[in-house]
Amino acid sequence: MANTTKKKVPPFPSKKDEQEFWAKHDSTEFVDWQSAQKRRLPNLKPSLRTISLRLPVSMIEDLKVLANKRDVPYQSLFKVFLAERLEREHRRA
């Protein structure tokens, strides 16, 4: 029978230290993934990254008109449209 004793995860003084640790270590030394259970984290906010995107002015204006009709910011509507398309492409693949 295999040894199921796992190493203890050390405390991390900062998020950067934790990221560096996990970049260099295999989580299977610390976590028994065979006994892991799925969990929902409904309040977890995704990490965001700002990007610069060049779009035709007419496309932005169309997006603003649609967003105004729905009473939402146009950037938010753009994210919804992009997420819907990504989901469709994932299902297709």
C-alpha positions in Angstrom: 0.0 0.0 0.0 1.4 3.5 -0.9 2.3 6.0 1.8 -0.4 8.6 1.9 1.3 10.9 4.3 1.5 14.3 2.8 3.8 17.2 3.5 2.4 20.2 5.4 2.0 23.4 3.3 4.2 26.1 4.9 2.8 29.5 5.9 3.5 32.2 3.3 4.4 35.8 4.3 3.0 37.1 1.1 1.0 36.1 -2.0 4.1 36.5 -4.1 6.0 34.0 -1.9 3.1 31.6 -2.2 3.0 31.9 -6.0 6.8 31.3 -6.2 6.4 28.2 -3.9 3.7 26.6 -6.1 5.6 27.4 -9.2 8.5 25.2 -7.9 6.6 22.4 -6.1 4.2 19.7 -7.2 0.9 20.0 -5.3 0.6 16.2 -5.2 3.3 16.2 -2.4 0.9 18.2 -0.3 -2.6 17.4 -1.3 -4.4 14.0 -1.7 -6.2 14.8 -4.9 -7.8 11.3 -4.9 -10.0 12.3 -1.9 -10.7 15.9 -3.2 -14.3 17.0 -3.6 -15.7 19.6 -5.9 -16.7 22.8 -4.3 -18.6 25.9 -5.6 -17.1 29.2 -4.7 -19.9 31.6 -5.7 -18.3 34.7 -4.1 -14.8 34.2 -5.7 -14.0 37.1 -8.0 -11.9 36.4 -11.0 -8.5 38.0 -11.4 -8.7 40.9 -13.9 -6.1 42.2 -16.3 -6.5 45.5 -18.2 -5.8 45.2 -21.9 -5.7 47.7 -24.7 -7.9 46.9 -27.7 -8.2 48.8 -30.9 -11.7 48.7 -32.3 -13.4 50.6 -35.1 -15.2 53.7 -33.8 -18.5 52.5 -35.5 -18.3 49.2 -33.5 -17.8 51.0 -30.2 -20.7 53.3 -31.1 -23.0 50.3 -31.9 -21.9 48.7 -28.6 -22.7 51.9 -26.7 -26.2 52.1 -28.3 -27.0 48.4 -27.4 -25.6 48.9 -23.9 -27.7 52.0 -23.4 -30.9 50.1 -24.4 -30.0 47.5 -21.8 -29.0 50.1 -19.2 -25.5 48.7 -18.7 -22.0 50.0 -19.2 -20.7 49.2 -22.7 -17.6 47.6 -21.4 -19.7 45.2 -19.3 -21.8 44.4 -22.3 -18.7 43.8 -24.4 -17.4 41.3 -21.7 -20.8 39.5 -21.8 -20.7 39.2 -25.6 -17.1 37.9 -25.5 -17.9 35.4 -22.7 -20.9 34.1 -24.6 -18.8 33.6 -27.8 -16.0 31.9 -25.8 -18.5 29.5 -24.3 -19.9 28.7 -27.7 -16.4 28.0 -29.1 -15.5 25.8 -26.1 -18.7 23.7 -26.7 -17.9 23.4 -30.4 -14.3 22.2 -29.7 
